[in-house]
Amino acid sequence: MKVLVVIASQHGATAEIGDAIVEELRTAGHESRRVEPADVRDLEGIDAVVLGSAVYMTQWMESARNFVQRFRTELREIPLWTFSCGLAGVPKGNVQDPRRVGPVLLSINPIDHEVFKGRLDLGALSLRERTVARLGNAPEGDYREWDKIKEWASEIASQLTEQEELQQ
């Protein structure tokens, strides 16, 4: 199956998660590629979508929200999985689902939505971003759980394979 992995990433951490998902899907035999939301012109010929966004100030990035708005109808008609990547709740051990992402997801009804811990490198941020991160007590470090990410992607691949077998 052809799977488009659409990723909104500000500093690359979420894009790297997208790359890991693409790798798992390809390993399972699915044609897959990662793209940025603004680069998608249509979903013609796409069998499924994985949509992920970094979360800032409890919201998905604007490019991901715009993607959902542009393709809402199509996204409700094909298999769709979504994920959020952020740092809220990391000091407590579990990343929290951001409050304002819910309405975006309700409009497209994904098969599954996962929340992954992210990465914060203060040195890669602008002065404004560093100030916001410090004011919000965002913990610096790489908290991504690669085994959890790969397991989720493998589950998606299995579901796609089952779906493909049913169609034959």
N, C-alpha and C positions, 0 to 999 in steps of 0.2 A: 504494500500500500504506500501511497505517497503522503508523507506527513510533513507539514510545515510547522517548524518550531519558531514561533514569533516571540522575540524577547526585547523588552524595554529595559535597558541597562545604562546607568549613568557613568559608572566608573569601572565596569567590566566584570564585577563579581557575578551578577545575574547572567551575563552573557556566557561566562564559563560554566555555569550550571546548565544553560541551554546547550552548550557544546557536549557536555556529558550525556545529556538526554539524547541528542542526535546520535552519539556514538552507540548507546545502548540500542536504539531503534535500528540502526544500521546492522549491528551485530545480529539482531533477530531477523534480518532480511528485509527490512522496510526501507524504502527510499526516503531519505530525510535530509533536510537542510535547515540551517538557522538563518533567520532574516530579522531585520529591524521592522517594527510596525509600519513606519512611513514608506518602506520600500515595497510593500505589498500593494499591487495594483488590482488584483482580483484573486479569487480562490478557485478559478476554473481548473479542473483536473486534480484538485487536492482532495484526498480521501479523508483526512483527519487533521486537526490542529492541536498543538500544545502551545498555550499562550502563557507567558510569564512576565512579571514585572517586579522591578525593585520597588520598595515602598519607602516613601519619604513623607514625613509629617502625616502618617496614617493613611496615605493615599497612594494608589498606583500612579505611575508616571503618566503625564499627559499624553504621550505618544501611544501608550497602551489603551488609555480611555478613549482616545480618538479612533484607534483601530476597532474597538468594540462598537463604537457608534457607527462607523462606516460599514461594518460587515455584520451587524447584529442579526439580520435575517439569515444569512448564510451560516453563521456560527450556530444557530439554533437547529440547523438541518443536517449538520455533519458531526461526527464524533469530535468532542472537544474536551480537553483537560486543561486546567489552569493551575498556576502556582504564584505565590507571592514570596518575595525574598526580603527580609529585613532584620532589624536588630531589636525591635520592641520585645521586651520580656527576656532577652538573653541572660541578664544577670540572675534571673530567677531560675534559669535552667530550661525554660520552654519559651520559644518565640510565640508571640501573641498574634492572632489574626487581626489585622488592622480594621478598625471600626468602619471606615468609609469605603472599603473595597466591596463590601456586601452588595450594595445596590448595582454596581457594575456587573457582578457575577449573576445576580438574580435575573438580569435582562438577557443573559445568554445560556443559563442553565447548564453548566459543565457537568460531565460525568463525574468528575472528581476535582477537588481543589485542595492543594497541599500548601503548607506554609513552611518554608525553609529558612534556617538561620543564615545570615549574610556575613559580609566582611566589611570592616571599616579600617581604612588606612588614612589617618589624619593627614599624612604628608601628601596624599594625592588630591586633597580637597582644596577648593578655593578658600579665601579668608572668610567669606560669608558662610560657606558650608561648615568650616571648622568651628566657627562661632556657634552656629546652630547645634552642631554635634556636642560641643562642650556644654552648652546651656541645657541640652536634653540628657546629659550624662550618658551619651551613647558610648558603649564599651569598645575600645579599639581592639582589633584582632580579627582573625579569620575563624569564624564559628561554623562554617559550612560543613555539613555531615554528608560526605561523599557516598558512604554506603547507603544511607537513607535515600539520597537522590537517585542513585543507580537502581535501587530496588523499586522505587516508584516508576522510573522509566521502563524497567523490565516488566512491571505489571501492565503498563500501557501497551507495550509491545505484544504481550501475551493476549490481551483483549483484542488487539487489532488482528492478530493471527487467527484467533477464533472467529472473528467477524469475517475475515477473508475466506476461511474454510466454509463457512455457512453460505457464502455467496456463490461458491463454485458448484 
